[in-house]
């Protein structure tokens, strides 16, 4: 599969889905006007990757400094097939990066983490958002 790289805009995050390396990253701010249109193709590509790829481990990194409720739903839609893959024995790590002192993003990560029982969900405090 071709790597998906989308630069950040004022309303949407930077996307880097490196299928060959099993590394996926969203960073920046996420409040696109049409979250379904933004996240839908990413979800479709992720599902295709999971169906066609081998058992290689996956790292999905989220380094958002702000996101709205529509983006939260988009994130959860991306996380669900990752959790399912982990439930089938695939190594899946989700890294939730948040800036030191950003309780809002940290708590959002904790909320997402509570929905996982198979994938590893790491809350990672950084000195600067996006790292």
Beta strands, then each sheet from edge to edge (+ up, - down):
strand 1: 4-6
strand 2: 14-18
strand 3: 23-30
strand 4: 58-67
strand 5: 92-99
strand 6: 120-126
sheet 1: 1+ 2- 3+ 4+ 5+ 6+
end
